Amino acid sequence: MASYSKEEWNPTLGSYGVKLTAGNYKQQSAAGWWTFHTAPSGTTSMDQFWMWLWNTHASYAFTCAFGSSSSAFTSYYPTNTPPWLLWAGTLMQDSDAASGYSSLYAYNWPAGYIDRITY
């Protein structure tokens, strides 16, 4: 029988809207990808990755990737926006990673969680 738990997606940042700053976030270039979550290795569990991002100041671009940077997509956020859903329950397992970087780090606030299913 499968079990279910809710987990933080990045214990370093927490899951509940930690402001990204130069000190805790790699920003402004593809060389500085930040890993938001890495799924456990193996195939005995599966993570559903949920992430929102909101902007409290200037407009900016946020580039995200699931797995490798070759799957990257860029979203553009206007000034002072409410939370935008970036990943909606994306399934991850076997060390898959969700990562990203921003053109402007000072006003990015990510939030999210993991639904972990173990079977």
Backbone hydrogen bonds, N-H to C=O, Kabsch-Sander energy under -0.5 kcal/mol:
donor,donor_aa,acceptor,acceptor_aa,energy
3,S,118,T,-2.9
5,S,116,R,-2.0
7,E,114,I,-2.9
13,L,10,N,-0.8
14,G,10,N,-3.2
17,G,110,P,-0.7
18,V,110,P,-0.8
20,L,108,N,-2.7
24,N,21,T,-0.6
25,Y,21,T,-1.1
27,Q,25,Y,-0.6
28,Q,102,S,-3.7
32,G,29,S,-1.8
33,W,30,A,-0.6
34,W,100,G,-3.0
36,F,34,W,-0.7
36,F,98,A,-2.3
37,H,98,A,-1.5
39,A,96,D,-2.8
46,M,117,I,-2.7
47,D,92,M,-3.3
48,Q,115,D,-2.4
49,F,47,D,-0.6
49,F,90,T,-2.8
50,W,48,Q,-0.5
50,W,113,Y,-2.2
51,M,87,W,-2.0
52,W,111,A,-3.4
53,L,84,W,-2.2
54,W,109,W,-1.7
55,N,81,T,-0.8
56,T,107,Y,-1.3
60,Y,77,Y,-1.8
62,F,75,S,-2.9
63,T,101,Y,-2.8
64,C,73,F,-2.8
65,A,99,S,-2.7
67,G,65,A,-0.5
67,G,97,A,-3.6
68,S,66,F,-1.3
71,S,68,S,-2.0
72,A,69,S,-1.5
73,F,64,C,-2.3
75,S,62,F,-2.7
77,Y,60,Y,-3.1
80,N,57,H,-1.3
81,T,55,N,-0.5
81,T,78,P,-0.5
84,W,53,L,-2.5
86,L,51,M,-2.7
86,L,84,W,-0.7
87,W,51,M,-1.5
89,G,49,F,-0.7
89,G,87,W,-0.8
90,T,49,F,-1.7
92,M,47,D,-2.9
94,D,40,P,-0.8
94,D,42,G,-1.5
95,S,40,P,-1.5
96,D,93,Q,-0.8
98,A,37,H,-2.6
99,S,65,A,-2.6
100,G,34,W,-2.0
101,Y,63,T,-2.2
103,S,61,A,-2.7
107,Y,104,L,-0.5
108,N,105,Y,-1.4
109,W,54,W,-2.0
111,A,52,W,-2.3
112,G,15,S,-2.7
113,Y,50,W,-1.4
114,I,7,E,-2.7
115,D,48,Q,-2.0
116,R,5,S,-3.3
116,R,114,I,-0.7
117,I,46,M,-3.1
117,I,115,D,-0.5
118,T,3,S,-2.4
118,T,116,R,-0.5
119,Y,44,T,-2.6
